[in-house]
Amino acid sequence: MLAFLLRRLGLLLPTFFGVTLLTFALIRLIPGDPVEVMMGERHLDPQAHAEAMQRLGLDQPLHRQYLAYLGQLMRGDLGQSFRSGESVWAEFTTLFPATLELACAALLLAGVLGVLAGVIAALKRDSWFDRVLMGLSLTGYSMPIFWWGLMLQILVSVGLGWTPVSGRIDLLYDIEPHTGFMLVDSLLSEEDGAFLDALRHLILPAIVLGTIPLAVIARMTRSAMLEVLREDYIRTARAKGLSPARVVFVHGLRNALIPVLTVFGLQVGTLLSGAVLTETIFSWPGIGKWLIESIAARDYPVVQNGILLIAALVILVNFTVDLLYGLVNPRIRHAR
Amino acid sequence: MSLLEIRNLSVSFGGPPVVDGLDLSLEAGEVLAVVGESGSGKSVSMLALMGLIDPPGRVSADALRFAGQDLLALTPRARRRIVGKDIAMVFQDPSSALNPSYTVGFQIEEVLRQHLGLRGKAARRRATELLERVEIPAAARRLDAYPHQLSGGMAQRVAIAMAIAGEPRLLIADEPTTALDVTIQAQIMALLLDLQREQDMALLLISHDLAVVAESARRVCVMYAGQAVELGTLPALFEAPAHPYSEALLAAIPQPGQTRLHSLPGMVPGRFDRPAGCLLAPRCPYAQPRCAERPALAPSRLGMVRCFFPLNQEAP
């Protein structure tokens, strides 16, 4: 187990190194520079421009800049935003709970509904439910997130008026950020209706963000379940006189969840990239929106380190999933 | 009253039946063997008895009675109270018949909880006893083992412990030794027969291994292409088979010094190309014009046979 952990950790270093190189290079490939964006191109005084570039250290050759960036990282310093002067870490930790809340809601939705739908589809294989579900999941998987978000906004928020168009909570409420999770904070605030309002704000973005994972999980659960239900041990379980529900959920689903769990972990990466679009559409004040704005402003430290933090997160989640995998699957646990 | 009475059992999965009018009865405490090659319908008929045939499979029978109860008239829930308790089954491949995600103890205790209402410590104690009964060393420790940590023979013992947990009156063993090493095979058979005698349990042994059958069963039913072709007692049936197929089956046992095995020409007909008359006729060395009709199972000198021209009918 320890050897496994060390081996996995050893693989992390080159991954992180690759991420720093990529983000560093990519953001600099976009035309324009931070000073230009801040001062405006039109009446840019070359003198002032050069001074500002020097102040930010952007007058140095690229390899120098990169080495300086790495050195900074080694010291555990994620730098300051060009725009706000705030430390990147502070901004990240302020905004991250909003993204986490949205992602958790989306994953909860996708996990619960996806597994349930997948199980039913497998049990009623080739029924109309199965066909409709598989058709829908293919549609859901192929749908561009931004289009789907806009359509839902038009239909549900504008047309039917059921949910607010954007934001996390109505401006009427003044919510003290204790945890950063609006659902929790609104409950703590004891303001009437704040919790429900936060929930109404959350529901559409969660659906939009959860659609792709939902589709993937439903399909994966269905196929894993179909495979497991053909196994001999399912016949054994039935020959014991167990109820159909116990056979399906205790003996079937437990084994079918092993591959689903892996997919679930991989979806976290998709989720964070999906969050960038979803948060922008719904003006959700999380790290996705923060990154988009930083790219527009060529805020190099924020883009570089924000993406690095997200990469770290994705790696961490997949690492956890690998560990969980051993927990769910005794064959793996003992093999290590 | 017989413990088990099957009359005219048919199972089909759309198209021609896989099991075609099977009659079988079994007394309490008796050992009956059902023999036949793969695809002869032995396993499917037993799965039908257990209620494990799913749509599109269809099961019909004039009677499917266990201890006087008509199994086909029971609700699924009432039937599940019998299955796994009074009728239990052991399957062919123990390594895939146990759920890989749960410990041995969990899987045995599940039966104890379901059928006997045993929970917690009582269930665990009983599970240990069951493992000891099937001669697993260090039984208490094995309860926490996962199936993949067991050898094939051990896993089959666990499967047997699971099957006898409900103290069944009928144990169906579907090729219980086929997937095991030869040395282990004998041990498992000995264990099954031991349990059968000790608990006065009827044992229905499905096998294609005639040597195993000869050593264990009192009565035997020979199946071919979904039908019972001969019913008789042992050793009489093996000494003087009445059906040409039984004879061919016995002739296929390798003898010392033999260079070629005897075999019938052709193959078992699939369920879509069965002949109109006697199912064996196209392969039968004794076939005559009358064999274009379908024979019924009729009394013979020593048992029942489905043949117009049974062999070995003159008294020796």
Interface residues (C-beta under 8 A of the other chain):
Chain A: E231 D232 Y233 R235 T236 A237 R238 A239 K240 G241 L242 S243 H251 R254 N255 V328 N329 P330 R331 H334
Chain B: L47 M50 L52 R77 R80 R81 I82 V83 G84 K85 A88 M89 F91 D93 S96 A97 L98 N99 P100 S101 Y102 E110 V111 Q114 H115 Y146 H148 Q149 A159 M162 G166
